């Protein structure tokens, strides 16, 4: 029986990329376009893992993560936000910064589903208590597999235009 991955992202492009990324894996992708639909699906379908964008209509990714981690019935579900920001403060299990390498996503999801904490799930050490800020020198997860692309990288520019 395949694992269920709930993807909450209002970008149809990202939804399609994730669906294609897991096409040959034992992972069923359930994609929704807003945070409220994600919360509804979590309650109805009980996914095995959640990937959520931070900026979505109705409810953002932080609210989705806080809902999941604040509910004893769902707190065990790994949540990965597609941006760091306040992800740790709401109890997320990691972050992925867009655009990301498909193999990195597969690796991170498989590790979390197996109960392992993947290396590199956070781009920076834990922030001290108090107001959260994102460091300007954040390194995304792609650096684990290859060097970060230059600003002129066509793939990065393509994703920027689509979002």
C-alpha positions as CSV (number, residue, x, y, z in Angstrom):
1,X,0.0,0.0,0.0
2,X,1.6,3.3,-1.0
3,X,2.3,6.1,1.4
4,X,0.0,9.1,1.2
5,X,1.8,12.5,0.7
6,X,-0.4,15.5,1.0
7,X,0.9,18.5,-1.0
8,X,-0.6,21.9,-0.2
9,X,0.5,24.4,-2.8
10,X,-1.4,26.9,-4.9
11,X,1.1,26.6,-7.7
12,X,-0.2,24.1,-10.3
13,X,3.4,23.8,-11.6
14,X,4.7,22.7,-8.2
15,X,1.8,20.3,-7.8
16,X,2.7,18.7,-11.2
17,X,6.5,18.7,-10.4
18,X,5.8,16.8,-7.1
19,X,3.4,14.4,-8.8
20,X,6.0,13.6,-11.5
21,X,8.7,13.3,-8.9
22,X,6.9,10.6,-7.1
23,X,5.4,8.9,-10.2
24,X,7.8,5.9,-9.9
25,X,7.8,5.8,-6.1
26,X,5.5,4.0,-3.6
27,X,4.0,7.4,-2.7
28,X,0.5,8.6,-3.7
29,X,0.4,12.4,-4.0
30,X,-2.8,14.2,-3.0
31,X,-2.5,17.8,-4.1
32,X,-4.7,20.7,-2.9
33,X,-4.4,24.4,-3.7
34,X,-5.1,26.1,-0.4
35,X,-4.6,25.6,3.3
36,X,-8.2,25.0,4.3
37,X,-8.4,22.2,1.8
38,X,-5.2,20.8,3.3
39,X,-6.6,20.8,6.8
40,X,-9.8,19.2,5.6
41,X,-7.8,16.4,3.8
42,X,-5.6,15.8,6.9
43,X,-8.7,15.1,8.9
44,X,-10.4,13.0,6.2
45,X,-7.5,11.1,4.6
46,X,-4.8,11.0,7.3
47,X,-1.7,11.4,5.1
48,X,1.6,9.9,6.0
49,X,3.5,13.1,5.3
50,X,2.7,16.7,4.4
51,X,4.5,19.2,2.2
52,X,3.0,22.7,2.4
53,X,3.8,26.0,0.8
54,X,3.8,28.9,3.3
55,X,1.9,31.3,1.1
56,X,-1.5,29.9,0.1
57,X,-5.1,31.2,0.0
58,X,-7.5,30.7,3.0
59,X,-4.9,29.2,5.4
60,X,-1.1,29.5,5.0
61,X,1.4,26.7,5.5
62,X,2.2,27.8,9.0
63,X,-1.5,27.5,10.0
64,X,-1.6,24.0,8.4
65,X,1.5,22.9,10.3
66,X,0.2,24.4,13.6
67,X,-3.1,22.6,13.1
68,X,-1.4,19.2,12.4
69,X,1.2,19.5,15.2
70,X,-1.4,20.9,17.7
71,X,-3.8,18.0,17.3
72,X,-2.8,14.8,19.2
73,X,-4.4,12.6,16.5
74,X,-2.2,14.1,13.8
75,X,0.9,15.4,15.6
76,X,2.9,12.3,14.5
77,X,2.6,13.2,10.8
78,X,5.8,14.7,9.5
79,X,5.3,18.2,8.1
80,X,7.7,19.9,5.7
81,X,7.2,23.5,4.7
82,X,8.4,24.8,1.4
83,X,10.1,27.7,3.0
84,X,11.8,28.1,6.4
85,X,10.6,31.3,8.0
86,X,8.7,30.2,11.1
87,X,8.7,26.5,10.3
88,X,10.5,25.4,13.4
89,X,8.2,27.5,15.7
90,X,5.1,25.6,14.5
91,X,6.7,22.2,14.9
92,X,7.6,21.3,11.3
93,X,10.0,18.5,10.6
94,X,11.9,20.3,7.9
95,X,11.9,22.7,5.0
96,X,12.4,22.6,1.2
97,X,13.2,25.8,-0.5
98,X,11.8,26.1,-4.1
99,X,13.0,25.3,-6.7
100,X,14.2,22.0,-5.4
101,X,15.9,18.9,-6.9
102,X,13.4,16.0,-7.3
103,X,15.8,13.4,-5.9
104,X,16.3,15.6,-2.7
105,X,12.5,15.6,-2.2
106,X,12.3,11.8,-2.7
107,X,15.1,11.3,-0.3
108,X,13.7,13.6,2.4
109,X,10.2,12.1,2.2
110,X,11.5,8.5,2.4
111,X,13.7,9.3,5.4
112,X,10.8,10.9,7.2
113,X,8.4,8.1,6.4
114,X,10.9,5.6,7.7
115,X,11.1,7.6,11.0
116,X,14.6,8.9,10.3
117,X,15.6,12.5,10.6
118,X,17.3,13.4,7.3
119,X,20.4,15.5,7.4
120,X,20.0,18.9,5.9
121,X,16.3,19.4,6.6
122,X,17.1,22.8,8.1
123,X,19.2,25.4,6.3
124,X,20.4,27.1,9.5
125,X,20.8,26.1,13.2
126,X,17.8,26.6,15.4
127,X,16.9,30.2,16.0
128,X,17.1,31.5,19.6
129,X,13.8,32.0,21.5
130,X,12.0,35.2,20.6
131,X,11.0,36.8,17.3
132,X,11.9,34.6,14.3
133,X,13.8,36.0,11.4
134,X,15.2,34.4,8.3
135,X,18.9,34.7,7.7
136,X,19.9,36.3,4.4
137,X,22.5,33.6,3.9
138,X,20.1,30.7,4.0
139,X,21.2,27.7,1.9
140,X,18.5,25.6,0.3
141,X,18.4,21.8,0.3
142,X,19.8,21.6,-3.2
143,X,23.2,22.3,-2.0
144,X,23.4,18.8,-0.6
145,X,23.3,17.4,-4.1
146,X,24.8,20.2,-6.2
147,X,25.9,23.8,-6.0
148,X,23.1,26.4,-5.9
149,X,22.4,27.7,-9.4
150,X,23.4,31.2,-10.3
151,X,20.7,33.9,-10.5
152,X,20.8,33.5,-14.3
153,X,19.9,29.8,-14.1
154,X,17.0,29.2,-16.6
155,X,15.3,26.7,-14.3
156,X,15.2,29.1,-11.4
157,X,14.0,31.9,-13.7
158,X,11.3,29.6,-15.1
159,X,9.9,28.7,-11.6
160,X,10.0,32.4,-10.6
161,X,7.9,33.3,-13.6
162,X,5.4,30.5,-13.0
163,X,4.9,31.5,-9.3
